[in-house]
Amino acid sequence: MGWTLVSINSNGSVLDTSTLDGWAVTNLLGARAEVERKLQFQKTEIKVSEPVAPVAPPQGQVVAVQPTVGQVVAVQPQWQPPPFVRTPEAAQIVAWQHPEAAALDALRSFFTRIASLDGDASTITKEEFASCCANPEVGPQISNQDAVFDCLDVDGSGEISLDELLYAVAGRYMADTGPGTKEPAAAWNQAITGLSEALAELEAQGRPMDAKAFRKAQKSSQDLQEGHSTGNKSMQYLKALLCPCTICCSTRGQAIGKSSKNKLIGMTAVMDYVISCKNAPAQYHYSIQNYHYETHTYRDSDGNTQTRRERVNTHFARTGGDLVSTDSTPPFQPNVVKQSVAMRCKVDVSLDGNFQQEYDHRKHMFYQSNTTDSHQDHREWFTLGPMKPAVHVAWVNQEDPWYANGCVRNLAALTPLTAPCWLKAMNSYMGKQTVTFQKTCSGFAAPQRTPKNLRDIAYGR
């Protein structure tokens, strides 16, 4: 909806204020207005010595008639905003600033191109997949189309959804130096060719084309990137055997601990999470725990006098805030070797050389002002607002196996026999990935003012 505001001034001129934003119109006319487009100021001299006769509004417009001096006249034309067109230059800027968002846009457009062949752009049917493979500009010509289609159809619905296409193609598309260096059709071509060759090899070995064969083909046709892992190391099984409770602290154990809150379904949700962490400023945290030791004397059961030394915690203080941050995290490379991934997230903060001294000074002053006892424990760490230590990622929306939940994990952690078995089962279901968000900080961010703070400032409090 677009609005044109017209003010009849005391000198009889009509002033079109549609070029101003809402606040400027408020200051000028004493009213608020939302505007959708920018126009040039237009002044039209009229005479207001006599009452203005009603004017019939143009077709398609609603005009408040009988204007008087100082009255605001609202005009609502039948106007539609122009369609959004992204120029190649703007696309390059978006790809540089947010490579994950640019990759999603490119792959989503490619999916729509294939899925809309039958007029329904929601899914890719078998007929559309066959047409795609018959077109050399889009897909390769393969002999086992049905087997490849069933492998891409992870949930067995008979159609390929957007999440299933992203699961098959996004890893290859993002594996280059960045999105934009490869066309989505080229990544799709490589994914189809790799699956076709893997399935043909399994079929030559006499393997039935079932879900297990599809998972094996999917795994063998993908490449691992830095920070990706598919299985547990022998040391993890040894730890689980000696200390079963360590499975709760493992990457997979943390990822499914609160599955409802820590689970991300689909490539779009994962990319949104990564982008939010990249855009978030780094947060610093200091804490200090004061304590001292006390010696207590007591008598044991034999009547002998014994002494013990105990630690007594006293004053505790903590502070933190945002830092002016610049993100330098490389483009996200999804681990799509398996249908689910336990993604561990970390933050690596480096302080600018000019800011290091100021940062150390504030930290030293905090510790010094909160030192009240003979001993202290100092702690310093960095976080990101939306970042979670571990996230359960499901590339396609499917029901989790019975053992992939916190209750079964806690039960398996009770005995040294069940803990390694649980790790083995999770190893076949879930891969691992570590994502490190890199931030360069150059100063302390100004604290955000709440409405209450602003009122206090206005009243001088």
C-alpha positions in Angstrom: 0.0 0.0 0.0 1.4 3.4 -0.9 0.3 6.8 0.5 0.7 10.3 -0.9 0.4 13.0 1.7 -0.6 16.5 0.6 -0.4 19.5 2.9 -2.2 22.8 2.1 0.0 25.5 3.6 -1.1 28.9 4.8 0.3 30.6 1.7 -2.0 28.5 -0.4 0.7 26.1 -1.8 0.2 22.3 -2.0 3.3 20.4 -0.8 3.6 16.7 -1.8 5.5 15.1 1.2 5.6 11.5 -0.2 9.4 11.7 -0.5 9.9 11.8 3.3 10.0 8.9 5.7 7.6 8.5 8.6 9.7 10.5 11.1 10.3 13.4 8.8 6.6 13.6 8.1 5.9 13.6 11.8 8.2 16.5 12.4 6.8 18.5 9.4 3.1 17.8 9.6 2.6 16.4 13.1 1.4 13.1 11.7 3.0 9.7 10.9 3.0 8.1 7.5 4.5 5.0 5.9 5.9 5.6 2.4 6.8 3.0 -0.2 8.5 5.1 -2.8 10.4 8.3 -3.3 9.0 11.2 -5.3 10.2 14.7 -5.9 8.7 17.6 -4.1 5.9 19.2 -6.1 4.4 22.6 -5.4 1.2 23.8 -7.0 -0.1 27.3 -6.3 -3.8 27.5 -5.6 -6.0 30.2 -4.1 -7.7 29.5 -0.8 -9.4 32.9 -0.3 -12.7 31.1 -0.9 -13.8 27.7 0.2 -12.4 25.0 -2.1 -15.2 23.2 -4.0 -15.3 19.5 -3.8 -13.1 17.9 -6.4 -14.0 14.5 -7.9 -11.1 12.1 -7.3 -9.4 10.4 -10.2 -10.4 6.9 -10.9 -8.9 4.5 -8.5 -8.1 7.1 -5.9 -9.6 8.1 -2.5 -9.3 11.8 -1.7 -10.4 13.7 1.4 -12.5 16.6 0.0 -13.2 20.1 1.4 -9.6 20.8 2.4 -9.0 23.9 4.5 -5.8 25.7 5.4 -3.4 23.5 7.3 -5.5 20.3 6.6 -3.6 17.1 5.6 -5.1 15.4 2.6 -4.4 11.6 2.2 -4.3 10.1 -1.3 -4.1 6.3 -1.7 -3.3 5.5 -5.3 -3.6 2.0 -6.7 0.1 1.5 -6.7 2.1 -1.8 -6.6 5.8 -1.9 -5.7 8.1 -2.8 -8.6 9.3 -6.4 -8.7 12.6 -7.0 -6.9 15.4 -7.5 -9.4 18.9 -8.5 -8.2 21.6 -7.2 -10.5 24.8 -9.3 -11.1 26.7 -6.8 -9.1 24.3 -7.1 -6.1 24.5 -10.9 -6.4 28.3 -10.8 -6.1 28.1 -8.6 -3.0 25.6 -11.0 -1.4 27.8 -14.0 -2.3 30.8 -12.3 -0.7 29.0 -11.2 2.4 26.8 -14.2 3.0 28.0 -17.2 0.9 25.6 -19.6 2.6 22.6 -17.5 1.7 23.8 -17.1 -1.9 24.3 -20.9 -2.2 20.7 -21.5 -0.9 19.3 -19.0 -3.4 21.1 -20.6 -6.3 20.2 -24.1 -5.4 16.6 -23.2 -4.6 16.3 -21.5 -8.0 17.7 -24.6 -9.7 15.2 -26.8 -7.8 12.3 -24.7 -8.9 13.6 -24.9 -12.5 13.3 -28.7 -12.5 10.3 -29.1 -10.2 8.1 -26.6 -12.2 8.2 -28.7 -15.4 4.7 -30.1 -14.6 3.4 -26.8 -13.2 4.0 -27.8 -9.5 7.2 -26.4 -8.1 7.0 -28.1 -4.7 8.6 -31.5 -5.6 10.5 -33.3 -8.3 8.6 -36.3 -9.7 10.0 -39.3 -11.5 8.8 -37.9 -14.8 10.6 -34.6 -14.2 13.7 -36.4 -13.1 13.7 -38.4 -16.3 13.2 -35.2 -18.3 16.1 -33.7 -16.4 18.4 -36.6 -17.2 17.4 -36.4 -20.9 18.5 -32.8 -21.1 22.3 -32.7 -21.3 22.4 -29.1 -20.2 20.8 -30.0 -16.8 21.5 -33.7 -16.0 23.6 -36.6 -17.1 22.3 -39.4 -19.2 22.3 -42.5 -16.9 21.0 -46.0 -17.3 19.8 -46.6 -13.8 17.5 -43.6 -13.4 15.0 -45.4 -11.1 17.7 -46.6 -8.6 19.2 -43.1 -8.5 15.8 -41.5 -8.0 15.0 -43.9 -5.1 18.4 -43.1 -3.6 17.7 -39.3 -3.8 14.2 -39.9 -2.3 15.4 -40.4 1.2 12.0 -40.4 3.0 10.5 -42.8 0.4 7.6 -40.4 -0.5 8.0 -41.0 -4.3 9.1 -37.4 -4.9 12.3 -35.4 -4.3 11.8 -32.4 -2.0 14.0 -29.4 -1.7 15.7 -30.7 1.4 16.5 -34.0 -0.4 18.0 -32.1 -3.3 20.1 -29.9 -1.0 21.2 -33.0 0.9 22.5 -34.5 -2.4 24.0 -31.3 -4.0 24.8 -28.7 -1.4 28.0 -30.5 -0.2 29.4 -30.5 -3.7 28.3 -27.0 -4.5 29.9 -25.5 -1.3 33.0 -27.7 -1.6 34.7 -25.2 -3.9 36.3 -22.0 -2.8 32.9 -20.5 -2.4 29.4 -20.3 -4.0 29.4 -18.8 -7.4 32.5 -20.6 -8.6 30.3 -23.5 -9.8 26.9 -23.6 -11.4 24.2 -25.6 -9.5 23.7 -27.7 -12.6 27.3 -28.8 -12.5 27.0 -29.8 -8.9 23.8 -31.7 -9.7 25.5 -33.4 -12.6 28.3 -34.6 -10.4 26.0 -35.8 -7.6 23.8 -37.8 -10.1 26.9 -39.3 -11.8 28.5 -40.2 -8.5 25.4 -41.9 -7.2 24.9 -43.7 -10.5 28.4 -45.1 -10.5 28.2 -46.1 -6.8 24.9 -47.9 -7.3 26.1 -49.6 -10.5 29.1 -51.0 -8.6 26.9 -52.3 -5.8 24.5 -53.9 -8.2 27.5 -55.6 -10.0 28.4 -57.1 -6.6 24.9 -58.6 -6.3 23.7 -56.2 -3.6 20.0 -55.5 -3.5 19.0 -51.9 -4.1 17.6 -51.3 -0.6 17.9 -48.5 1.9 21.2 -49.9 3.1 22.7 -49.9 -0.4 21.4 -46.3 -0.9 23.2 -45.1 2.3 26.4 -46.8 1.2 26.2 -45.2 -2.2 25.5 -41.8 -0.7 28.5 -42.2 1.6 30.9 -43.4 -1.0 29.9 -40.6 -3.5 30.6 -37.7 -1.0 33.9 -36.3 0.0 35.0 -35.3 3.6 36.1 -31.8 4.2 38.2 -30.3 7.0 36.4 -30.7 10.3 34.3 -33.6 9.1 34.2 -37.1 10.6 32.1 -40.2 10.1 33.1 -42.5 13.0 34.4 -42.9 16.5 38.1 -43.4 17.2 39.3 -46.3 19.2 40.2 -44.0 22.1 36.5 -43.0 22.5 35.5 -46.7 22.8 38.2 -47.2 25.5 37.0 -44.2 27.4 33.4 -45.4 27.3 34.5 -48.8 28.6 36.5 -47.4 31.5 34.2 -44.5 32.3 30.7 -45.0 30.7 29.5 -41.5 31.7 31.9 -39.9 29.1 29.3 -40.7 26.3 27.1 -37.9 27.8 29.9 -35.4 27.2 30.8 -36.6 23.6 29.7 -34.6 20.6 26.9 -37.0 19.7 25.8 -37.2 23.3 25.6 -33.5 23.7 23.8 -33.1 20.3 20.9 -35.4 21.3 20.8 -34.4 24.9 18.0 -31.9 24.3 17.0 -33.0 20.9 13.9 -30.9 20.7 15.8 -27.7 21.3 19.1 -28.6 19.6 17.7 -30.2 16.4 17.9 -28.5 13.1 15.9 -30.0 10.2 16.9 -29.3 6.6 19.7 -27.4 5.0 17.8 -24.1 5.1 17.6 -24.2 8.9 21.2 -25.1 9.2 22.3 -22.3 7.0 20.1 -19.8 8.9 21.8 -20.9 12.1 25.3 -20.5 10.6 24.4 -17.1 9.2 23.0 -15.9 12.6 26.2 -17.0 14.3 28.3 -15.3 11.7 26.4 -12.0 12.1 26.4 -12.1 15.9 29.0 -10.1 17.8 31.5 -11.9 20.0 30.7 -11.7 23.7 33.3 -11.6 26.4 32.9 -13.0 29.9 34.9 -12.6 33.1 34.3 -14.3 36.4 36.1 -14.4 39.7 35.5 -16.8 42.7 37.1 -15.8 46.0 37.9 -18.4 48.5 40.0 -19.4 51.5 40.9 -22.5 53.4 39.8 -23.3 56.9 41.2 -25.9 59.2 38.7 -27.8 61.3 39.5 -30.1 64.3 37.3 -33.1 65.1 37.5 -36.5 66.8 37.2 -39.7 64.8 35.5 -42.9 65.9 38.5 -44.0 67.9 38.6 -40.8 69.9 41.7 -39.4 68.2 41.9 -35.8 67.3 42.0 -35.2 63.6 42.2 -32.0 61.4 41.0 -31.4 57.9 41.5 -28.5 55.6 38.4 -27.3 53.7 37.9 -24.8 51.0 35.3 -22.0 51.7 34.0 -20.0 48.7 33.2 -16.4 49.5 32.6 -13.5 47.0 31.7 -14.3 43.4 31.4 -11.8 40.6 30.8 -12.0 36.9 30.6 -9.5 34.0 30.5 -9.5 30.2 29.3 -7.7 27.1 29.5 -7.4 23.4 32.6 -6.7 21.3 32.8 -4.8 18.0 33.5 -7.8 15.8 34.4 -8.6 12.2 33.6 -12.2 11.1 36.3 -14.0 9.1 34.7 -17.5 9.2 35.3 -19.5 5.9 32.2 -20.6 4.0 30.3 -23.4 5.7 31.0 -26.9 4.2 28.1 -29.3 5.2 29.0 -32.8 6.1 26.4 -34.8 4.1 28.1 -38.2 4.2 25.3 -39.3 6.6 21.7 -38.2 6.9 22.3 -36.8 10.4 25.3 -34.9 11.9 26.3 -33.9 15.4 27.7 -30.4 14.8 30.0 -29.0 17.5 30.3 -25.2 17.4 33.3 -23.1 18.7 34.3 -19.5 18.6 37.8 -18.3 18.0 38.3 -14.6 19.1 41.4 -12.6 18.2 41.8 -9.1 19.5 43.1 -6.2 17.4 46.5 -5.0 18.4 45.2 -1.5 19.2 42.4 -3.0 21.3 44.4 -5.6 23.3 45.7 -3.1 25.9 42.3 -1.6 26.6 40.8 -5.1 26.9 43.5 -6.3 29.3 43.1 -3.1 31.4 39.4 -3.6 31.8 39.8 -7.2 32.8 42.6 -6.4 35.3 40.4 -3.7 36.9 37.5 -6.1 37.2 39.6 -8.7 38.9 41.2 -6.1 41.2 38.0 -4.5 42.3 36.4 -7.9 43.1 39.3 -9.4 45.0 38.1 -9.8 48.6 39.9 -13.0 49.9 43.2 -14.7 50.0 42.7 -16.9 46.9 40.9 -16.4 43.6 39.8 -18.5 40.6 39.8 -16.4 37.4 37.9 -17.4 34.3 37.7 -15.8 30.9 35.7 -17.1 27.9 34.0 -15.9 24.7 30.6 -16.9 23.3 28.1 -16.0 20.5 24.5 -15.2 21.3 22.8 -17.8 19.0 25.6 -20.4 19.2 25.0 -23.7 20.9 27.9 -26.1 22.0 26.4 -29.0 20.0 23.5 -29.2 17.5 21.7 -32.3 16.1 21.4 -31.8 12.3 19.0 -33.8 10.2 19.4 -33.0 6.5 16.0 -34.6 5.8 13.0 -34.7 8.1 12.8 -38.3 9.3 12.0 -40.1 12.5 15.1 -40.7 14.7 16.0 -44.3 15.7 14.9 -45.4 19.2 18.5 -45.1 20.6 19.0 -41.5 19.4 17.6 -39.7 22.4 18.7 -38.5 25.8 16.9 -41.1 27.9 18.6 -44.1 26.1 21.9 -42.3 26.3 21.6 -41.8 30.1 20.7 -45.5 30.5 23.6 -46.6 28.4 26.0 -44.5 30.5 25.2 -46.6 33.6 27.3 -49.7 32.6 30.7 -50.2 30.9 29.1 -52.6 28.4 26.2 -50.6 27.2 28.2 -47.4 26.7 30.4 -48.7 23.8 27.4 -50.3 22.2 25.5 -47.0 22.2 28.5 -45.3 20.6 28.6 -48.0 18.0 24.9 -47.6 17.1 25.3 -43.8 17.0 28.4 -44.2 14.8 26.3 -45.8 12.1 23.5 -43.2 12.3 25.3 -39.9 12.8 28.4 -38.2 11.5 30.3 -35.4 13.2 31.4 -31.9 12.2 33.2 -29.1 13.9 32.5 -25.5 13.0 34.7 -22.7 14.3 33.4 -19.1 14.0 36.4 -16.7 13.7 35.9 -13.2 15.0 38.4 -10.3 15.0 37.4 -7.7 17.7 38.4 -4.0 17.7 36.6 -2.5 20.7 33.9 -2.7 23.3 30.4 -2.3 21.9 28.2 0.4 23.5 25.6 -1.1 25.9 22.1 -1.2 24.5 19.7 1.3 26.1 16.3 0.0 27.2 13.3 2.3 27.2 13.6 2.6 31.0 17.3 3.7 30.6 16.2 6.3 28.0 13.5 7.7 30.4 16.0 7.9 33.2 18.5 9.8 31.0 15.8 12.1 29.8 14.8 13.0 33.4 18.5 13.3 34.4 18.5 10.3 36.7 
